[in-house]
Amino acid sequence: MSAHALYVTAAYAITAVVLAGLIGWILLDQRARKRELAELEAAGVRRRSDKAGTPKP
């Protein structure tokens, strides 16, 4: 394998690992935010956009 091919392969591998890490981080953060919202709604805290207090469909 030439030095150039090794460099290109390493660059793609590092990029794939970084992107997979970012995607995983986003998914874990999304799960945490949904859990926090569910806890707040269970405690009776409502969103400001829900001024009428009507249940969402």
N, C-alpha and C positions, 0 to 999 in steps of 0.2 A: 504494500500500500504506500503510495507516495505521501510526502509531507502535506501536500495540498489537500488530498482526499482525507487524510487524518484530521486536519484542521476543520474542514467542512463538516465531517461527521461529528466531531466534538462540539462544534457550534450548534448544530441541529439538536444534538442530545441535550446540551445544557438548556437550550430554548424550550425543548419539550418538558424537561423537568421543572423549569421555572413556571411554565404555563400550567402544568398539572398542579403545582403547589398553589398557585393563585386561584385556580378553579376550586380546589379543595377548601381553601381558606374562605372563599366567598360562600360556598355551600354551608360550611360550619357556622359562619356568621349569620347567614339567613335563618338557619334553624334556631340559633340563640335569640335573634330578634323576634321571630314568631312566638317563641316560648315566652319572652318578656311581654309581648302584646297580649297573649292569652292570659297571663297572670294579672296584668293591669285591668283587662276587661272583666275578669272574674272578681276583682276587688271593687268593681263599680266605677272605675275610671273610664270615661268615654272620650272619644276623639272630638276635637273642636269642630270638625267638619260635620259631626253628627248632632247639630243643634236641635233638631226636632225630636231627637230621642227615639226615632222610629227604627225598628229592627231592619237590618239589611237583608235583602233577598238571598 
